[in-house]
């Protein structure tokens, strides 16, 4: 029974990806908005990772 559930999850996942691509292609503005969101997310992730390293460095300096 768990094999059927896992297969259903895989099929549902594939269908959702196909539907998302179809919407992005059909409605061009949605695709551009999605790319913009991903690019902004990458920039924010880099900024937050940099801030984490900065704070870790300051804490290490205080402990020494």
PDB file of N, CA, C and O in Angstrom:
ATOM      1  N   UNK A   1       0.820  -1.201   0.000  1.00  0.00           N
ATOM      2  CA  UNK A   1       0.000   0.000   0.000  1.00  0.00           C
ATOM      3  C   UNK A   1       0.863   1.263   0.000  1.00  0.00           C
ATOM      4  O   UNK A   1       0.490   2.263  -0.614  1.00  0.00           O
ATOM      5  N   UNK A   2       2.020   1.227   0.687  1.00  0.00           N
ATOM      6  CA  UNK A   2       2.869   2.414   0.745  1.00  0.00           C
ATOM      7  C   UNK A   2       3.488   2.718  -0.626  1.00  0.00           C
ATOM      8  O   UNK A   2       3.793   3.869  -0.938  1.00  0.00           O
ATOM      9  N   UNK A   3       3.671   1.663  -1.442  1.00  0.00           N
ATOM     10  CA  UNK A   3       4.210   1.883  -2.785  1.00  0.00           C
ATOM     11  C   UNK A   3       3.220   2.707  -3.609  1.00  0.00           C
ATOM     12  O   UNK A   3       3.621   3.590  -4.368  1.00  0.00           O
ATOM     13  N   UNK A   4       1.938   2.417  -3.458  1.00  0.00           N
ATOM     14  CA  UNK A   4       0.911   3.158  -4.194  1.00  0.00           C
ATOM     15  C   UNK A   4       0.871   4.610  -3.730  1.00  0.00           C
ATOM     16  O   UNK A   4       0.727   5.515  -4.552  1.00  0.00           O
ATOM     17  N   UNK A   5       0.997   4.843  -2.428  1.00  0.00           N
ATOM     18  CA  UNK A   5       1.013   6.209  -1.903  1.00  0.00           C
ATOM     19  C   UNK A   5       2.222   6.982  -2.419  1.00  0.00           C
ATOM     20  O   UNK A   5       2.107   8.148  -2.796  1.00  0.00           O
ATOM     21  N   UNK A   6       3.376   6.331  -2.432  1.00  0.00           N
ATOM     22  CA  UNK A   6       4.584   6.984  -2.931  1.00  0.00           C
ATOM     23  C   UNK A   6       4.469   7.290  -4.420  1.00  0.00           C
ATOM     24  O   UNK A   6       4.890   8.353  -4.877  1.00  0.00           O
ATOM     25  N   UNK A   7       3.903   6.361  -5.168  1.00  0.00           N
ATOM     26  CA  UNK A   7       3.714   6.581  -6.598  1.00  0.00           C
ATOM     27  C   UNK A   7       2.734   7.729  -6.838  1.00  0.00           C
ATOM     28  O   UNK A   7       2.935   8.535  -7.746  1.00  0.00           O
ATOM     29  N   UNK A   8       1.684   7.805  -6.035  1.00  0.00           N
ATOM     30  CA  UNK A   8       0.716   8.891  -6.158  1.00  0.00           C
ATOM     31  C   UNK A   8       1.375  10.235  -5.862  1.00  0.00           C
ATOM     32  O   UNK A   8       1.075  11.230  -6.522  1.00  0.00           O
ATOM     33  N   UNK A   9       2.267  10.274  -4.880  1.00  0.00           N
ATOM     34  CA  UNK A   9       2.987  11.506  -4.552  1.00  0.00           C
ATOM     35  C   UNK A   9       3.876  11.936  -5.715  1.00  0.00           C
ATOM     36  O   UNK A   9       3.951  13.119  -6.050  1.00  0.00           O
ATOM     37  N   UNK A  10       4.547  10.961  -6.325  1.00  0.00           N
ATOM     38  CA  UNK A  10       5.430  11.276  -7.458  1.00  0.00           C
ATOM     39  C   UNK A  10       4.612  11.810  -8.632  1.00  0.00           C
ATOM     40  O   UNK A  10       4.992  12.803  -9.253  1.00  0.00           O
ATOM     41  N   UNK A  11       3.504  11.163  -8.934  1.00  0.00           N
ATOM     42  CA  UNK A  11       2.659  11.601 -10.052  1.00  0.00           C
ATOM     43  C   UNK A  11       2.084  12.980  -9.778  1.00  0.00           C
ATOM     44  O   UNK A  11       2.050  13.824 -10.673  1.00  0.00           O
ATOM     45  N   UNK A  12       1.632  13.222  -8.550  1.00  0.00           N
ATOM     46  CA  UNK A  12       1.098  14.539  -8.192  1.00  0.00           C
ATOM     47  C   UNK A  12       2.174  15.602  -8.315  1.00  0.00           C
ATOM     48  O   UNK A  12       1.906  16.699  -8.805  1.00  0.00           O
ATOM     49  N   UNK A  13       3.382  15.295  -7.878  1.00  0.00           N
ATOM     50  CA  UNK A  13       4.488  16.243  -7.994  1.00  0.00           C
ATOM     51  C   UNK A  13       4.803  16.580  -9.441  1.00  0.00           C
ATOM     52  O   UNK A  13       5.015  17.744  -9.780  1.00  0.00           O
ATOM     53  N   UNK A  14       4.836  15.564 -10.296  1.00  0.00           N
ATOM     54  CA  UNK A  14       5.107  15.789 -11.721  1.00  0.00           C
ATOM     55  C   UNK A  14       4.001  16.636 -12.337  1.00  0.00           C
ATOM     56  O   UNK A  14       4.279  17.559 -13.103  1.00  0.00           O
ATOM     57  N   UNK A  15       2.753  16.331 -12.008  1.00  0.00           N
ATOM     58  CA  UNK A  15       1.633  17.120 -12.539  1.00  0.00           C
ATOM     59  C   UNK A  15       1.718  18.578 -12.100  1.00  0.00           C
ATOM     60  O   UNK A  15       1.479  19.477 -12.906  1.00  0.00           O
ATOM     61  N   UNK A  16       2.055  18.824 -10.838  1.00  0.00           N
ATOM     62  CA  UNK A  16       2.161  20.203 -10.356  1.00  0.00           C
ATOM     63  C   UNK A  16       3.281  20.961 -11.067  1.00  0.00           C
ATOM     64  O   UNK A  16       3.127  22.138 -11.393  1.00  0.00           O
ATOM     65  N   UNK A  17       4.404  20.287 -11.306  1.00  0.00           N
ATOM     66  CA  UNK A  17       5.508  20.938 -12.025  1.00  0.00           C
ATOM     67  C   UNK A  17       5.090  21.259 -13.456  1.00  0.00           C
ATOM     68  O   UNK A  17       5.364  22.351 -13.954  1.00  0.00           O
ATOM     69  N   UNK A  18       4.428  20.315 -14.116  1.00  0.00           N
ATOM     70  CA  UNK A  18       3.972  20.544 -15.490  1.00  0.00           C
ATOM     71  C   UNK A  18       2.972  21.693 -15.544  1.00  0.00           C
ATOM     72  O   UNK A  18       3.049  22.541 -16.432  1.00  0.00           O
ATOM     73  N   UNK A  19       2.038  21.725 -14.604  1.00  0.00           N
ATOM     74  CA  UNK A  19       1.046  22.809 -14.568  1.00  0.00           C
ATOM     75  C   UNK A  19       1.727  24.149 -14.332  1.00  0.00           C
ATOM     76  O   UNK A  19       1.366  25.144 -14.961  1.00  0.00           O
ATOM     77  N   UNK A  20       2.714  24.187 -13.429  1.00  0.00           N
ATOM     78  CA  UNK A  20       3.423  25.440 -13.160  1.00  0.00           C
ATOM     79  C   UNK A  20       4.162  25.931 -14.399  1.00  0.00           C
ATOM     80  O   UNK A  20       4.135  27.124 -14.704  1.00  0.00           O
ATOM     81  N   UNK A  21       4.824  25.017 -15.120  1.00  0.00           N
ATOM     82  CA  UNK A  21       5.500  25.411 -16.358  1.00  0.00           C
ATOM     83  C   UNK A  21       4.502  25.885 -17.405  1.00  0.00           C
ATOM     84  O   UNK A  21       4.764  26.854 -18.118  1.00  0.00           O
ATOM     85  N   UNK A  22       3.372  25.217 -17.501  1.00  0.00           N
ATOM     86  CA  UNK A  22       2.356  25.606 -18.475  1.00  0.00           C
ATOM     87  C   UNK A  22       1.847  27.015 -18.181  1.00  0.00           C
ATOM     88  O   UNK A  22       1.699  27.825 -19.095  1.00  0.00           O
ATOM     89  N   UNK A  23       1.579  27.309 -16.911  1.00  0.00           N
ATOM     90  CA  UNK A  23       1.109  28.653 -16.537  1.00  0.00           C
ATOM     91  C   UNK A  23       2.181  29.692 -16.842  1.00  0.00           C
ATOM     92  O   UNK A  23       1.873  30.768 -17.354  1.00  0.00           O
ATOM     93  N   UNK A  24       3.440  29.379 -16.531  1.00  0.00           N
ATOM     94  CA  UNK A  24       4.528  30.326 -16.774  1.00  0.00           C
ATOM     95  C   UNK A  24       4.707  30.594 -18.261  1.00  0.00           C
ATOM     96  O   UNK A  24       5.027  31.715 -18.656  1.00  0.00           O
ATOM     97  N   UNK A  25       4.505  29.570 -19.088  1.00  0.00           N
ATOM     98  CA  UNK A  25       4.665  29.761 -20.537  1.00  0.00           C
ATOM     99  C   UNK A  25       3.459  30.476 -21.128  1.00  0.00           C
ATOM    100  O   UNK A  25       3.615  31.370 -21.961  1.00  0.00           O
ATOM    101  N   UNK A  26       2.260  30.091 -20.705  1.00  0.00           N
ATOM    102  CA  UNK A  26       1.043  30.673 -21.255  1.00  0.00           C
ATOM    103  C   UNK A  26       0.897  32.146 -20.885  1.00  0.00           C
ATOM    104  O   UNK A  26       0.593  32.986 -21.731  1.00  0.00           O
ATOM    105  N   UNK A  27       1.115  32.434 -19.636  1.00  0.00           N
ATOM    106  CA  UNK A  27       1.024  33.816 -19.166  1.00  0.00           C
ATOM    107  C   UNK A  27       2.440  34.313 -18.926  1.00  0.00           C
ATOM    108  O   UNK A  27       3.018  34.076 -17.865  1.00  0.00           O
ATOM    109  N   UNK A  28       2.999  35.007 -19.918  1.00  0.00           N
ATOM    110  CA  UNK A  28       4.400  35.410 -19.907  1.00  0.00           C
ATOM    111  C   UNK A  28       4.790  36.256 -18.718  1.00  0.00           C
ATOM    112  O   UNK A  28       5.913  36.154 -18.224  1.00  0.00           O
ATOM    113  N   UNK A  29       3.869  37.101 -18.245  1.00  0.00           N
ATOM    114  CA  UNK A  29       4.194  37.959 -17.115  1.00  0.00           C
ATOM    115  C   UNK A  29       4.449  37.141 -15.856  1.00  0.00           C
ATOM    116  O   UNK A  29       5.281  37.522 -15.032  1.00  0.00           O
ATOM    117  N   UNK A  30       3.752  36.031 -15.695  1.00  0.00           N
ATOM    118  CA  UNK A  30       3.943  35.179 -14.520  1.00  0.00           C
ATOM    119  C   UNK A  30       5.343  34.572 -14.535  1.00  0.00           C
ATOM    120  O   UNK A  30       5.995  34.471 -13.496  1.00  0.00           O
ATOM    121  N   UNK A  31       5.796  34.175 -15.708  1.00  0.00           N
ATOM    122  CA  UNK A  31       7.138  33.597 -15.815  1.00  0.00           C
ATOM    123  C   UNK A  31       8.204  34.603 -15.447  1.00  0.00           C
ATOM    124  O   UNK A  31       9.155  34.272 -14.738  1.00  0.00           O
ATOM    125  N   UNK A  32       8.056  35.839 -15.927  1.00  0.00           N
ATOM    126  CA  UNK A  32       9.023  36.887 -15.603  1.00  0.00           C
ATOM    127  C   UNK A  32       8.984  37.203 -14.123  1.00  0.00           C
ATOM    128  O   UNK A  32      10.029  37.399 -13.502  1.00  0.00           O
ATOM    129  N   UNK A  33       7.786  37.256 -13.547  1.00  0.00           N
ATOM    130  CA  UNK A  33       7.661  37.528 -12.112  1.00  0.00           C
ATOM    131  C   UNK A  33       8.312  36.413 -11.295  1.00  0.00           C
ATOM    132  O   UNK A  33       8.928  36.673 -10.262  1.00  0.00           O
ATOM    133  N   UNK A  34       8.174  35.180 -11.758  1.00  0.00           N
ATOM    134  CA  UNK A  34       8.779  34.056 -11.055  1.00  0.00           C
ATOM    135  C   UNK A  34      10.302  34.146 -11.079  1.00  0.00           C
ATOM    136  O   UNK A  34      10.961  33.929 -10.063  1.00  0.00           O
ATOM    137  N   UNK A  35      10.849  34.465 -12.239  1.00  0.00           N
ATOM    138  CA  UNK A  35      12.308  34.604 -12.363  1.00  0.00           C
ATOM    139  C   UNK A  35      12.796  35.744 -11.479  1.00  0.00           C
ATOM    140  O   UNK A  35      13.822  35.613 -10.812  1.00  0.00           O
ATOM    141  N   UNK A  36      12.066  36.872 -11.466  1.00  0.00           N
ATOM    142  CA  UNK A  36      12.447  37.998 -10.618  1.00  0.00           C
ATOM    143  C   UNK A  36      12.430  37.607  -9.140  1.00  0.00           C
ATOM    144  O   UNK A  36      13.320  37.989  -8.381  1.00  0.00           O
ATOM    145  N   UNK A  37      11.422  36.853  -8.743  1.00  0.00           N
ATOM    146  CA  UNK A  37      11.319  36.406  -7.351  1.00  0.00           C
ATOM    147  C   UNK A  37      12.486  35.497  -6.982  1.00  0.00           C
ATOM    148  O   UNK A  37      13.052  35.617  -5.895  1.00  0.00           O
ATOM    149  N   UNK A  38      12.843  34.590  -7.886  1.00  0.00           N
ATOM    150  CA  UNK A  38      13.960  33.680  -7.615  1.00  0.00           C
ATOM    151  C   UNK A  38      15.266  34.456  -7.515  1.00  0.00           C
ATOM    152  O   UNK A  38      16.081  34.189  -6.631  1.00  0.00           O
ATOM    153  N   UNK A  39      15.471  35.412  -8.411  1.00  0.00           N
ATOM    154  CA  UNK A  39      16.696  36.204  -8.367  1.00  0.00           C
ATOM    155  C   UNK A  39      16.780  37.017  -7.083  1.00  0.00           C
ATOM    156  O   UNK A  39      17.845  37.116  -6.474  1.00  0.00           O
ATOM    157  N   UNK A  40      15.662  37.596  -6.673  1.00  0.00           N
ATOM    158  CA  UNK A  40      15.650  38.348  -5.425  1.00  0.00           C
ATOM    159  C   UNK A  40      15.900  37.449  -4.234  1.00  0.00           C
ATOM    160  O   UNK A  40      16.584  37.841  -3.289  1.00  0.00           O
ATOM    161  N   UNK A  41      15.351  36.246  -4.272  1.00  0.00           N
ATOM    162  CA  UNK A  41      15.564  35.296  -3.188  1.00  0.00           C
ATOM    163  C   UNK A  41      17.019  34.879  -3.072  1.00  0.00           C
ATOM    164  O   UNK A  41      17.537  34.709  -1.968  1.00  0.00           O
ATOM    165  N   UNK A  42      17.673  34.715  -4.205  1.00  0.00           N
ATOM    166  CA  UNK A  42      19.096  34.345  -4.191  1.00  0.00           C
ATOM    167  C   UNK A  42      19.918  35.460  -3.563  1.00  0.00           C
ATOM    168  O   UNK A  42      20.802  35.197  -2.748  1.00  0.00           O
ATOM    169  N   UNK A  43      19.630  36.706  -3.937  1.00  0.00           N
ATOM    170  CA  UNK A  43      20.359  37.845  -3.373  1.00  0.00           C
ATOM    171  C   UNK A  43      20.135  37.928  -1.866  1.00  0.00           C
ATOM    172  O   UNK A  43      21.082  38.134  -1.107  1.00  0.00           O
ATOM    173  N   UNK A  44      18.878  37.767  -1.431  1.00  0.00           N
ATOM    174  CA  UNK A  44      18.591  37.818   0.005  1.00  0.00           C
ATOM    175  C   UNK A  44      19.279  36.681   0.753  1.00  0.00           C
ATOM    176  O   UNK A  44      19.783  36.884   1.858  1.00  0.00           O
ATOM    177  N   UNK A  45      19.304  35.493   0.166  1.00  0.00           N
ATOM    178  CA  UNK A  45      19.970  34.356   0.804  1.00  0.00           C
ATOM    179  C   UNK A  45      21.466  34.636   0.982  1.00  0.00           C
ATOM    180  O   UNK A  45      22.036  34.324   2.027  1.00  0.00           O
ATOM    181  N   UNK A  46      22.093  35.218  -0.027  1.00  0.00           N
ATOM    182  CA  UNK A  46      23.521  35.550   0.061  1.00  0.00           C
ATOM    183  C   UNK A  46      23.759  36.594   1.148  1.00  0.00           C
ATOM    184  O   UNK A  46      24.719  36.494   1.912  1.00  0.00           O
ATOM    185  N   UNK A  47      22.885  37.592   1.214  1.00  0.00           N
ATOM    186  CA  UNK A  47      23.014  38.627   2.244  1.00  0.00           C
ATOM    187  C   UNK A  47      22.882  38.015   3.637  1.00  0.00           C
ATOM    188  O   UNK A  47      23.688  38.305   4.521  1.00  0.00           O
ATOM    189  N   UNK A  48      21.872  37.175   3.836  1.00  0.00           N
ATOM    190  CA  UNK A  48      21.663  36.579   5.156  1.00  0.00           C
ATOM    191  C   UNK A  48      22.813  35.641   5.542  1.00  0.00           C
ATOM    192  O   UNK A  48      23.217  35.611   6.705  1.00  0.00           O
ATOM    193  N   UNK A  49      23.337  34.886   4.591  1.00  0.00           N
ATOM    194  CA  UNK A  49      24.478  34.018   4.880  1.00  0.00           C
ATOM    195  C   UNK A  49      25.690  34.859   5.265  1.00  0.00           C
ATOM    196  O   UNK A  49      26.427  34.508   6.186  1.00  0.00           O
ATOM    197  N   UNK A  50      25.893  35.963   4.563  1.00  0.00           N
ATOM    198  CA  UNK A  50      26.987  36.874   4.913  1.00  0.00           C
ATOM    199  C   UNK A  50      26.821  37.449   6.310  1.00  0.00           C
ATOM    200  O   UNK A  50      27.791  37.550   7.061  1.00  0.00           O
ATOM    201  N   UNK A  51      25.585  37.830   6.669  1.00  0.00           N
ATOM    202  CA  UNK A  51      25.337  38.360   8.010  1.00  0.00           C
ATOM    203  C   UNK A  51      25.584  37.294   9.084  1.00  0.00           C
ATOM    204  O   UNK A  51      26.113  37.597  10.154  1.00  0.00           O
ATOM    205  N   UNK A  52      25.206  36.061   8.798  1.00  0.00           N
ATOM    206  CA  UNK A  52      25.441  34.981   9.756  1.00  0.00           C
ATOM    207  C   UNK A  52      26.939  34.779   9.975  1.00  0.00           C
ATOM    208  O   UNK A  52      27.385  34.653  11.115  1.00  0.00           O
ATOM    209  N   UNK A  53      27.724  34.746   8.887  1.00  0.00           N
ATOM    210  CA  UNK A  53      29.167  34.600   9.029  1.00  0.00           C
ATOM    211  C   UNK A  53      29.774  35.779   9.787  1.00  0.00           C
ATOM    212  O   UNK A  53      30.680  35.599  10.600  1.00  0.00           O
ATOM    213  N   UNK A  54      29.274  36.980   9.519  1.00  0.00           N
ATOM    214  CA  UNK A  54      29.751  38.184  10.206  1.00  0.00           C
ATOM    215  C   UNK A  54      29.497  38.074  11.708  1.00  0.00           C
ATOM    216  O   UNK A  54      30.386  38.344  12.516  1.00  0.00           O
ATOM    217  N   UNK A  55      28.268  37.673  12.078  1.00  0.00           N
ATOM    218  CA  UNK A  55      27.947  37.535  13.502  1.00  0.00           C
ATOM    219  C   UNK A  55      28.748  36.415  14.163  1.00  0.00           C
ATOM    220  O   UNK A  55      29.178  36.558  15.307  1.00  0.00           O
ATOM    221  N   UNK A  56      28.951  35.315  13.462  1.00  0.00           N
ATOM    222  CA  UNK A  56      29.776  34.235  14.002  1.00  0.00           C
ATOM    223  C   UNK A  56      31.219  34.686  14.213  1.00  0.00           C
ATOM    224  O   UNK A  56      31.854  34.313  15.199  1.00  0.00           O
ATOM    225  N   UNK A  57      31.720  35.472  13.301  1.00  0.00           N
ATOM    226  CA  UNK A  57      33.091  35.986  13.434  1.00  0.00           C
ATOM    227  C   UNK A  57      33.231  36.908  14.622  1.00  0.00           C
ATOM    228  O   UNK A  57      34.223  36.843  15.348  1.00  0.00           O
ATOM    229  N   UNK A  58      32.234  37.777  14.831  1.00  0.00           N
ATOM    230  CA  UNK A  58      32.292  38.693  15.965  1.00  0.00           C
ATOM    231  C   UNK A  58      32.196  37.918  17.280  1.00  0.00           C
ATOM    232  O   UNK A  58      32.892  38.238  18.244  1.00  0.00           O
ATOM    233  N   UNK A  59      31.333  36.900  17.318  1.00  0.00           N
ATOM    234  CA  UNK A  59      31.219  36.117  18.551  1.00  0.00           C
ATOM    235  C   UNK A  59      32.513  35.372  18.832  1.00  0.00           C
ATOM    236  O   UNK A  59      32.913  35.253  19.990  1.00  0.00           O
ATOM    237  N   UNK A  60      33.171  34.872  17.808  1.00  0.00           N
ATOM    238  CA  UNK A  60      34.445  34.176  18.015  1.00  0.00           C
ATOM    239  C   UNK A  60      35.514  35.134  18.516  1.00  0.00           C
ATOM    240  O   UNK A  60      36.348  34.746  19.335  1.00  0.00           O
ATOM    241  N   UNK A  61      35.510  36.386  18.042  1.00  0.00           N
ATOM    242  CA  UNK A  61      36.486  37.358  18.520  1.00  0.00           C
ATOM    243  C   UNK A  61      36.238  37.691  19.991  1.00  0.00           C
ATOM    244  O   UNK A  61      37.192  37.869  20.749  1.00  0.00           O
ATOM    245  N   UNK A  62      34.987  37.776  20.399  1.00  0.00           N
ATOM    246  CA  UNK A  62      34.660  38.080  21.797  1.00  0.00           C
ATOM    247  C   UNK A  62      35.067  36.948  22.720  1.00  0.00           C
ATOM    248  O   UNK A  62      35.463  37.192  23.859  1.00  0.00           O
ATOM    249  N   UNK A  63      34.975  35.706  22.243  1.00  0.00           N
ATOM    250  CA  UNK A  63      35.296  34.564  23.086  1.00  0.00           C
ATOM    251  C   UNK A  63      36.799  34.354  23.261  1.00  0.00           C
ATOM    252  O   UNK A  63      37.218  33.695  24.212  1.00  0.00           O
ATOM    253  N   UNK A  64      37.614  34.902  22.364  1.00  0.00           N
ATOM    254  CA  UNK A  64      39.067  34.679  22.459  1.00  0.00           C
ATOM    255  C   UNK A  64      39.730  35.662  23.351  1.00  0.00           C
ATOM    256  O   UNK A  64      40.946  35.609  23.534  1.00  0.00           O
TER     257      UNK A  64
END
